[in-house]
Amino acid sequence: MKRITPPDGKLIYWKRKLKKYNMYVDLALREVDVAPYQSFESIPVGPRYYVNQLIKAGFNIQIKLF
């Protein structure tokens, strides 16, 4: 199944929204660093939506374990 990538404007919008929650989005490497949180479920509902959208777009998530 081919992933549908959203337009660049959406990616930049999601990046700006996640920056408010100290999450770093690297569009070139297609990675999201959610360092303040240790699991997907611990991310608050608002930013979790944007992280989920980036996962659907094919981004990799980096979670700090300790």
Biopython code that builds the backbone (N, CA, C, O; Angstrom):
import numpy as np
from Bio.PDB.StructureBuilder import StructureBuilder

atoms = [
    (1, "MET", "N", (0.840, -1.174, 0.000)),
    (1, "MET", "CA", (0.000, 0.000, 0.000)),
    (1, "MET", "C", (0.886, 1.238, 0.000)),
    (1, "MET", "O", (1.781, 1.358, 0.836)),
    (2, "LYS", "N", (0.650, 2.141, -0.912)),
    (2, "LYS", "CA", (1.445, 3.346, -1.035)),
    (2, "LYS", "C", (0.963, 4.409, -0.043)),
    (2, "LYS", "O", (-0.236, 4.654, 0.091)),
    (3, "ARG", "N", (1.918, 5.030, 0.647)),
    (3, "ARG", "CA", (1.566, 6.106, 1.577)),
    (3, "ARG", "C", (1.282, 7.385, 0.806)),
    (3, "ARG", "O", (1.991, 7.726, -0.140)),
    (4, "ILE", "N", (0.260, 8.069, 1.214)),
    (4, "ILE", "CA", (-0.072, 9.348, 0.607)),
    (4, "ILE", "C", (0.599, 10.427, 1.448)),
    (4, "ILE", "O", (0.305, 10.568, 2.635)),
    (5, "THR", "N", (1.498, 11.186, 0.834)),
    (5, "THR", "CA", (2.177, 12.233, 1.594)),
    (5, "THR", "C", (1.375, 13.522, 1.492)),
    (5, "THR", "O", (0.942, 13.909, 0.407)),
    (6, "PRO", "N", (1.181, 14.177, 2.617)),
    (6, "PRO", "CA", (0.436, 15.429, 2.601)),
    (6, "PRO", "C", (1.261, 16.536, 1.949)),
    (6, "PRO", "O", (2.478, 16.401, 1.821)),
    (7, "PRO", "N", (0.621, 17.621, 1.539)),
    (7, "PRO", "CA", (1.361, 18.742, 0.949)),
    (7, "PRO", "C", (2.353, 19.333, 1.962)),
    (7, "PRO", "O", (2.188, 19.178, 3.173)),
    (8, "ASP", "N", (3.364, 20.000, 1.452)),
    (8, "ASP", "CA", (4.399, 20.570, 2.314)),
    (8, "ASP", "C", (3.827, 21.555, 3.328)),
    (8, "ASP", "O", (4.340, 21.668, 4.442)),
    (9, "GLY", "N", (2.785, 22.255, 2.956)),
    (9, "GLY", "CA", (2.174, 23.220, 3.882)),
    (9, "GLY", "C", (1.657, 22.545, 5.145)),
    (9, "GLY", "O", (1.801, 23.087, 6.241)),
    (10, "LYS", "N", (1.059, 21.373, 5.001)),
    (10, "LYS", "CA", (0.559, 20.628, 6.160)),
    (10, "LYS", "C", (1.713, 20.191, 7.049)),
    (10, "LYS", "O", (1.624, 20.293, 8.273)),
    (11, "LEU", "N", (2.800, 19.702, 6.445)),
    (11, "LEU", "CA", (3.947, 19.250, 7.233)),
    (11, "LEU", "C", (4.546, 20.399, 8.035)),
    (11, "LEU", "O", (4.899, 20.231, 9.203)),
    (12, "ILE", "N", (4.657, 21.558, 7.410)),
    (12, "ILE", "CA", (5.200, 22.731, 8.109)),
    (12, "ILE", "C", (4.257, 23.161, 9.220)),
    (12, "ILE", "O", (4.710, 23.558, 10.294)),
    (13, "TYR", "N", (2.955, 23.089, 8.979)),
    (13, "TYR", "CA", (1.969, 23.432, 10.004)),
    (13, "TYR", "C", (2.087, 22.494, 11.208)),
    (13, "TYR", "O", (2.090, 22.953, 12.350)),
    (14, "TRP", "N", (2.183, 21.184, 10.959)),
    (14, "TRP", "CA", (2.307, 20.212, 12.055)),
    (14, "TRP", "C", (3.618, 20.419, 12.804)),
    (14, "TRP", "O", (3.660, 20.286, 14.027)),
    (15, "LYS", "N", (4.696, 20.746, 12.077)),
    (15, "LYS", "CA", (5.990, 21.001, 12.709)),
    (15, "LYS", "C", (5.885, 22.196, 13.652)),
    (15, "LYS", "O", (6.399, 22.146, 14.769)),
    (16, "ARG", "N", (5.228, 23.262, 13.217)),
    (16, "ARG", "CA", (5.074, 24.463, 14.042)),
    (16, "ARG", "C", (4.226, 24.179, 15.279)),
    (16, "ARG", "O", (4.520, 24.689, 16.360)),
    (17, "LYS", "N", (3.185, 23.377, 15.131)),
    (17, "LYS", "CA", (2.335, 23.038, 16.277)),
    (17, "LYS", "C", (3.096, 22.209, 17.309)),
    (17, "LYS", "O", (2.940, 22.427, 18.510)),
    (18, "LEU", "N", (3.917, 21.262, 16.855)),
    (18, "LEU", "CA", (4.651, 20.399, 17.783)),
    (18, "LEU", "C", (5.813, 21.126, 18.449)),
    (18, "LEU", "O", (6.266, 20.724, 19.520)),
    (19, "LYS", "N", (6.294, 22.191, 17.822)),
    (19, "LYS", "CA", (7.392, 22.954, 18.419)),
    (19, "LYS", "C", (6.961, 23.581, 19.744)),
    (19, "LYS", "O", (7.791, 23.778, 20.631)),
    (20, "LYS", "N", (5.680, 23.893, 19.888)),
    (20, "LYS", "CA", (5.151, 24.451, 21.136)),
    (20, "LYS", "C", (5.286, 23.474, 22.294)),
    (20, "LYS", "O", (5.339, 23.890, 23.452)),
    (21, "TYR", "N", (5.342, 22.178, 21.994)),
    (21, "TYR", "CA", (5.411, 21.134, 23.017)),
    (21, "TYR", "C", (6.819, 20.539, 23.130)),
    (21, "TYR", "O", (6.986, 19.420, 23.616)),
    (22, "ASN", "N", (7.826, 21.288, 22.681)),
    (22, "ASN", "CA", (9.239, 20.874, 22.755)),
    (22, "ASN", "C", (9.505, 19.588, 21.990)),
    (22, "ASN", "O", (10.333, 18.779, 22.409)),
    (23, "MET", "N", (8.825, 19.393, 20.891)),
    (23, "MET", "CA", (9.076, 18.244, 20.021)),
    (23, "MET", "C", (9.722, 18.767, 18.747)),
    (23, "MET", "O", (9.299, 19.783, 18.195)),
    (24, "TYR", "N", (10.746, 18.069, 18.288)),
    (24, "TYR", "CA", (11.497, 18.496, 17.109)),
    (24, "TYR", "C", (11.127, 17.625, 15.919)),
    (24, "TYR", "O", (11.169, 16.398, 16.007)),
    (25, "VAL", "N", (10.766, 18.255, 14.808)),
    (25, "VAL", "CA", (10.424, 17.546, 13.577)),
    (25, "VAL", "C", (11.485, 17.869, 12.537)),
    (25, "VAL", "O", (11.712, 19.036, 12.218)),
    (26, "ASP", "N", (12.136, 16.838, 12.008)),
    (26, "ASP", "CA", (13.125, 17.005, 10.951)),
    (26, "ASP", "C", (12.494, 16.543, 9.644)),
    (26, "ASP", "O", (12.336, 15.346, 9.407)),
    (27, "LEU", "N", (12.136, 17.507, 8.802)),
    (27, "LEU", "CA", (11.434, 17.170, 7.564)),
    (27, "LEU", "C", (12.349, 16.458, 6.571)),
    (27, "LEU", "O", (11.888, 15.614, 5.803)),
    (28, "ALA", "N", (13.647, 16.791, 6.579)),
    (28, "ALA", "CA", (14.576, 16.175, 5.633)),
    (28, "ALA", "C", (14.791, 14.690, 5.957)),
    (28, "ALA", "O", (14.794, 13.851, 5.056)),
    (29, "LEU", "N", (14.971, 14.371, 7.247)),
    (29, "LEU", "CA", (15.186, 12.978, 7.659)),
    (29, "LEU", "C", (13.886, 12.237, 7.932)),
    (29, "LEU", "O", (13.887, 11.022, 8.132)),
    (30, "ARG", "N", (12.773, 12.974, 7.941)),
    (30, "ARG", "CA", (11.448, 12.416, 8.222)),
    (30, "ARG", "C", (11.417, 11.744, 9.600)),
    (30, "ARG", "O", (11.010, 10.590, 9.739)),
    (31, "GLU", "N", (11.857, 12.499, 10.610)),
    (31, "GLU", "CA", (11.879, 12.012, 11.986)),
    (31, "GLU", "C", (11.215, 13.019, 12.912)),
    (31, "GLU", "O", (11.248, 14.227, 12.676)),
    (32, "VAL", "N", (10.613, 12.492, 13.970)),
    (32, "VAL", "CA", (10.019, 13.315, 15.014)),
    (32, "VAL", "C", (10.662, 12.906, 16.335)),
    (32, "VAL", "O", (10.643, 11.733, 16.707)),
    (33, "ASP", "N", (11.229, 13.876, 17.037)),
    (33, "ASP", "CA", (11.856, 13.615, 18.329)),
    (33, "ASP", "C", (10.884, 14.075, 19.414)),
    (33, "ASP", "O", (10.677, 15.275, 19.596)),
    (34, "VAL", "N", (10.292, 13.127, 20.129)),
    (34, "VAL", "CA", (9.335, 13.435, 21.193)),
    (34, "VAL", "C", (9.996, 13.195, 22.552)),
    (34, "VAL", "O", (9.446, 12.507, 23.412)),
    (35, "ALA", "N", (11.182, 13.774, 22.727)),
    (35, "ALA", "CA", (12.030, 13.507, 23.891)),
    (35, "ALA", "C", (11.360, 13.728, 25.253)),
    (35, "ALA", "O", (11.632, 12.948, 26.165)),
    (36, "PRO", "N", (10.514, 14.724, 25.448)),
    (36, "PRO", "CA", (9.947, 14.883, 26.796)),
    (36, "PRO", "C", (9.024, 13.727, 27.214)),
    (36, "PRO", "O", (8.707, 13.590, 28.396)),
    (37, "TYR", "N", (8.599, 12.909, 26.269)),
    (37, "TYR", "CA", (7.633, 11.849, 26.559)),
    (37, "TYR", "C", (8.276, 10.487, 26.326)),
    (37, "TYR", "O", (9.137, 10.339, 25.458)),
    (38, "GLN", "N", (7.856, 9.497, 27.103)),
    (38, "GLN", "CA", (8.482, 8.181, 27.032)),
    (38, "GLN", "C", (7.639, 7.145, 26.301)),
    (38, "GLN", "O", (8.110, 6.033, 26.060)),
    (39, "SER", "N", (6.410, 7.481, 25.945)),
    (39, "SER", "CA", (5.584, 6.574, 25.154)),
    (39, "SER", "C", (4.570, 7.403, 24.370)),
    (39, "SER", "O", (4.329, 8.573, 24.668)),
    (40, "PHE", "N", (3.992, 6.771, 23.373)),
    (40, "PHE", "CA", (2.995, 7.468, 22.554)),
    (40, "PHE", "C", (1.784, 7.846, 23.392)),
    (40, "PHE", "O", (1.203, 8.913, 23.189)),
    (41, "GLU", "N", (1.392, 6.988, 24.333)),
    (41, "GLU", "CA", (0.212, 7.238, 25.153)),
    (41, "GLU", "C", (0.432, 8.381, 26.147)),
    (41, "GLU", "O", (-0.535, 9.001, 26.590)),
    (42, "SER", "N", (1.680, 8.668, 26.501)),
    (42, "SER", "CA", (1.948, 9.739, 27.468)),
    (42, "SER", "C", (1.914, 11.123, 26.828)),
    (42, "SER", "O", (1.923, 12.129, 27.537)),
    (43, "ILE", "N", (1.876, 11.186, 25.502)),
    (43, "ILE", "CA", (1.779, 12.484, 24.819)),
    (43, "ILE", "C", (0.359, 13.002, 25.008)),
    (43, "ILE", "O", (-0.596, 12.249, 24.812)),
    (44, "PRO", "N", (0.194, 14.282, 25.388)),
    (44, "PRO", "CA", (-1.159, 14.834, 25.549)),
    (44, "PRO", "C", (-1.964, 14.746, 24.247)),
    (44, "PRO", "O", (-1.401, 14.657, 23.156)),
    (45, "VAL", "N", (-3.265, 14.771, 24.387)),
    (45, "VAL", "CA", (-4.158, 14.516, 23.258)),
    (45, "VAL", "C", (-3.942, 15.489, 22.103)),
    (45, "VAL", "O", (-3.935, 15.055, 20.951)),
    (46, "GLY", "N", (-3.768, 16.759, 22.356)),
    (46, "GLY", "CA", (-3.593, 17.743, 21.275)),
    (46, "GLY", "C", (-2.411, 17.432, 20.375)),
    (46, "GLY", "O", (-2.592, 17.222, 19.176)),
    (47, "PRO", "N", (-1.188, 17.397, 20.934)),
    (47, "PRO", "CA", (-0.036, 17.100, 20.085)),
    (47, "PRO", "C", (0.011, 15.650, 19.607)),
    (47, "PRO", "O", (0.657, 15.357, 18.601)),
    (48, "ARG", "N", (-0.659, 14.746, 20.306)),
    (48, "ARG", "CA", (-0.686, 13.348, 19.869)),
    (48, "ARG", "C", (-1.334, 13.232, 18.488)),
    (48, "ARG", "O", (-0.941, 12.386, 17.684)),
    (49, "TYR", "N", (-2.323, 14.077, 18.216)),
    (49, "TYR", "CA", (-2.970, 14.074, 16.900)),
    (49, "TYR", "C", (-1.948, 14.383, 15.804)),
    (49, "TYR", "O", (-1.903, 13.701, 14.780)),
    (50, "TYR", "N", (-1.122, 15.422, 16.025)),
    (50, "TYR", "CA", (-0.136, 15.815, 15.018)),
    (50, "TYR", "C", (0.948, 14.752, 14.863)),
    (50, "TYR", "O", (1.402, 14.490, 13.750)),
    (51, "VAL", "N", (1.365, 14.139, 15.966)),
    (51, "VAL", "CA", (2.354, 13.059, 15.892)),
    (51, "VAL", "C", (1.771, 11.889, 15.110)),
    (51, "VAL", "O", (2.462, 11.288, 14.288)),
    (52, "ASN", "N", (0.521, 11.566, 15.357)),
    (52, "ASN", "CA", (-0.143, 10.470, 14.647)),
    (52, "ASN", "C", (-0.236, 10.760, 13.148)),
    (52, "ASN", "O", (-0.042, 9.861, 12.328)),
    (53, "GLN", "N", (-0.530, 12.007, 12.789)),
    (53, "GLN", "CA", (-0.594, 12.368, 11.374)),
    (53, "GLN", "C", (0.764, 12.209, 10.713)),
    (53, "GLN", "O", (0.844, 11.765, 9.567)),
    (54, "LEU", "N", (1.836, 12.566, 11.416)),
    (54, "LEU", "CA", (3.181, 12.406, 10.867)),
    (54, "LEU", "C", (3.553, 10.932, 10.740)),
    (54, "LEU", "O", (4.237, 10.544, 9.793)),
    (55, "ILE", "N", (3.110, 10.111, 11.685)),
    (55, "ILE", "CA", (3.344, 8.665, 11.586)),
    (55, "ILE", "C", (2.652, 8.116, 10.336)),
    (55, "ILE", "O", (3.228, 7.314, 9.601)),
    (56, "LYS", "N", (1.425, 8.552, 10.106)),
    (56, "LYS", "CA", (0.686, 8.106, 8.921)),
    (56, "LYS", "C", (1.368, 8.557, 7.632)),
    (56, "LYS", "O", (1.256, 7.895, 6.600)),
    (57, "ALA", "N", (2.086, 9.705, 7.696)),
    (57, "ALA", "CA", (2.788, 10.222, 6.520)),
    (57, "ALA", "C", (4.131, 9.539, 6.322)),
    (57, "ALA", "O", (4.832, 9.834, 5.353)),
    (58, "GLY", "N", (4.509, 8.626, 7.225)),
    (58, "GLY", "CA", (5.731, 7.865, 7.045)),
    (58, "GLY", "C", (6.915, 8.340, 7.854)),
    (58, "GLY", "O", (8.043, 7.928, 7.585)),
    (59, "PHE", "N", (6.693, 9.191, 8.834)),
    (59, "PHE", "CA", (7.780, 9.679, 9.679)),
    (59, "PHE", "C", (8.139, 8.645, 10.738)),
    (59, "PHE", "O", (7.287, 7.865, 11.163)),
    (60, "ASN", "N", (9.403, 8.639, 11.163)),
    (60, "ASN", "CA", (9.870, 7.792, 12.242)),
    (60, "ASN", "C", (9.818, 8.578, 13.549)),
    (60, "ASN", "O", (10.077, 9.781, 13.559)),
    (61, "ILE", "N", (9.491, 7.917, 14.629)),
    (61, "ILE", "CA", (9.381, 8.559, 15.937)),
    (61, "ILE", "C", (10.572, 8.156, 16.786)),
    (61, "ILE", "O", (10.916, 6.977, 16.867)),
    (62, "GLN", "N", (11.200, 9.140, 17.419)),
    (62, "GLN", "CA", (12.297, 8.895, 18.339)),
    (62, "GLN", "C", (11.810, 9.196, 19.753)),
    (62, "GLN", "O", (11.447, 10.329, 20.068)),
    (63, "ILE", "N", (11.806, 8.171, 20.598)),
    (63, "ILE", "CA", (11.353, 8.319, 21.983)),
    (63, "ILE", "C", (12.541, 8.033, 22.898)),
    (63, "ILE", "O", (13.236, 7.029, 22.741)),
    (64, "LYS", "N", (12.758, 8.929, 23.852)),
    (64, "LYS", "CA", (13.844, 8.733, 24.802)),
    (64, "LYS", "C", (13.367, 7.794, 25.894)),
    (64, "LYS", "O", (12.357, 8.061, 26.546)),
    (65, "LEU", "N", (14.088, 6.692, 26.101)),
    (65, "LEU", "CA", (13.648, 5.687, 27.074)),
    (65, "LEU", "C", (14.011, 6.035, 28.504)),
    (65, "LEU", "O", (13.252, 5.738, 29.426)),
    (66, "PHE", "N", (15.146, 6.651, 28.698)),
    (66, "PHE", "CA", (15.557, 6.977, 30.069)),
    (66, "PHE", "C", (15.994, 8.398, 30.176)),
    (66, "PHE", "O", (16.374, 8.847, 31.257)),
]
sb = StructureBuilder()
sb.init_structure("model")
sb.init_model(0)
sb.init_chain("A")
sb.init_seg("    ")
for serial, (resi, resn, name, xyz) in enumerate(atoms, 1):
    if name == "N":
        sb.init_residue(resn, " ", resi, " ")
    sb.init_atom(name, np.array(xyz, "f"), 0.0, 1.0, " ", f" {name:<3s}", serial, name[0])
structure = sb.get_structure()
